[in-house]
């Protein structure tokens, strides 16, 4: 069997693996959601075997026949993100560059909550559409980075052509909390030099944000205060300059 290829970037995979490692020590059942050919699954499995851990890794994907890691079961899923597993059966899950491909992102978050045991964790990544270069591209072109017109007569749900739902860190937080998941960490995989160069816009962003926040407090003070932590992320240095958003979630 040939070596699995990665559909996502090396630094994204490495950051996710680093976040998973501490929890693999105690996890019993681990799930790779949107596993592709199994590049990251193979690295997670290697870590489990090298450290003689009790965790059992499974995978799922829209195209399970493409999965190439021997000895790991790969379930089929659909574009709504439905997961063919029983309730509360997974201790640790991860989903790398998947949610932007799904037709119903809320349903996916609810499924994630459903399959996780209480206290179970998930790591989720997606392109950062709020980086400065992505914001500028949206302003000038109408599409954030890595998103654009989609084929109407054909489909490519697996690769960049399947990027059908750009979603910002705020709405990821919102969907997670509405689904019963608590966001415990928000990270990026790397800083983009092009977005750092665009930080010359920071004074304008800070001024506009302050004006907008006053308006939010005036018109909807309760929701604004409830969202204070999430709103502070939107224009944080990490989100303004990061390439990929990586969230760690816990089922409460």
N, C-alpha and C positions, 0 to 999 in steps of 0.2 A: 504493500500500500504506500503511495507517494506521501510525502510530508504535507500536512495541511498548510494552506496559505492564509494569511490574515487579510480580512477586508477592512481593518482599521489600522491606525498608525502605531508604530512601535512604542512610543512614549505613553500613549493611551493605555495599551495593553500592560505595560510595565507598571504604571501607576495603579491600575486596577488590581493587578496581582499583588502588589505591595500592600494594598488595603485589605485584600482577602486573607493574606497569610496569618495574621493573628487570630482570626476567627475560624480558620481551618483546624486549629488545634482542638476545638471542642465540637465542631459541627458534625452531625451524623449524616445528613443528606444535603447535598450541594447541587444547585441547578444552574447550568449555563443556558440563558435564554437568548435565542438568536445566535446559535453557535457557529453558523457558517460551516466551513470545512473543519473547524475544531482546533484552530491555532492556539487560542488561549486555553481551551479545555485541555489540550495536551500539556501545557505548561503547569496548569493547576494539578493535573493528575501526576505529573512528575514530582511536584512538591509533596503531594500526599504520600506517594510511594517512598520517596527519599527519606521522609521523616516518620515513616511507618504509622501514619495517622489512620484513624478509624473512619474518616469521612468517605462516603460513597458519592461519586460524581455522576450526574446524569446531564443530558443535554436536550434541547429542543430547537427546532428551526422550521421555517416555512418550507425548506427543501431538505428534509432529513436524509435523503439519499446522497446528498453532497458531503455529509459528515464523514471524516476519514480517520477517526481515532478508534483503534481496535479496543474492544472491551468496555466501551461506554455506550449505554443505550441512548439513542437520539429519538425523541418523540416529534411528531408533527404538530405544528401550530398553524394559525391562520392570521390574516392581515388585521383582524380585530384584536390580536394578542391573547386569544383564549388559550389557556394552559391545561392540557389533559392530565391533571394530577388531582389527587384528593385534597380536601381542605386541611390546612395546618399540618403539612407533611414535610416542609422544607425548612432547614435551619439557616441556610445561607444561599443567596441567589445573586447572580450578576448578569447584566444586560448591557453590552457594549455597542453603541451606535445602532440601536434598534428602534427606539421609540419614535424617531422622526420618520420611520418607514410605515408606521401603523395607521390604520384608518380611524381607530377609536382609542385615543390615548387614555381617556378616563377609564375605559373598560380594562385596559392593560394594568393601570395602577390598582384597580379593584381586584383584579386577578392576582396581582403580586401580593396584596394584603391577604387574600383568601388562602393562598398556598403556604404562606409563611406561618410558622408556629409563633405564638406570643413571645416577643423578644427576639424573633428571627430578624436577620439583616439582609439587605440587598444593596448592591452597588450598581448605579445606573449612569451611563454617559450619553451625551448628545453634543453635536456641534454647538459652539457658543455663538448664538446669533446676536448677542449684545456686545461682542467685542467692537472696538472703535472702527476697525476696517469693515466689519460686517454692517454696522450701523450706516457707515458712509455708502456702502454699496446699496443698501436698501433705499437710502435717500436718493441716490443718483440713478439707480437701475430699476428699483422696485422689488428686488429680491435680495435676501441676505446671502452671505457666503455659503457656497455648496448647495444652493437652491436656485431653481430656475424653471422655465417652462417644461411641462411634463408631456410625454407622448400620449396622444389620445387614441391612437390605433394599435399601440403595442404596450407592453409592460416590462419594466425592469425593476421589480421590487427589491432586488437583492443589493444593488449597487447605488451609486449616487443618483441615478435616474429614478430611484424609488424614494427619494427624499420628498415626501409629500406633505409633511407637517412640521415646519420649523416651530420650535417651542423654546421660550426663554426660561431662564432660571426662576423667575418669579412664578410663572405658570406651572412649572414642574413642582415647586414648593406647594402651590395652591392645590394641585391635583393630588399630591401625596397626602397632605393633611386632610383633605376632604375624603380620602380613601382610608384613613385610619393609620397612616404611616407618618412617623416623625422624622424630619430631616435632621440628622446629627452632624453632618459634615458636608461642606461644599468646597470642592477643590478644582484646580485646573491641571491639565497635563503639562503644558508648557506656556511660556510667555511668547507672544508673537512680536517680533521686532517692528513690523509695520504698524501694529497697534500702539506700540510704545512711541513711535515717531508721531502718531496722531494725538498724543497726549497734550499737544499744544492747544487742543480744544477743551482741555479740562476746565479752565475758568468759566467758559461759556456753559459747559455741562453743569457745573456746580451752581451757577446762577439760575439756570433754567430749572434745575431740580428743586432748589430752595423755593422758587416761586410756585412750582407745581405742588410741592408739599403743603405750602400754606393754603392753597386752593382746596386740596384734599381734606385738610383738617377743618376747613370752614364748611364744606359741603357734606362730608361723610366722616366725621371725627372718629366714630367707633371703629369702622373698618380700617381707617388709616392707622390707628393705634394698635389694632390687632395684628396688622401686617408690618409693624415697625422693623422687625428683624429682616423680613424678606425684602422690604423696600430698600434697606440699607445695602443689600447685596447688589442691587441693580446697577449702581454706579460705583461699586467698589473697584479698587485698582486691579484685583484679580479678574473680575468680569470684564472690565474695560480692555484688558490686554491678553486674556487667556484664549487659547485655541479651542479647548474642549471643556465642557462642564462635567464634573464628576460628583455625583451626590451619593452619600451613604444614608440609607433609610432603615428605620427600625419599626417593626410592627408593634404598636402599643395595645 
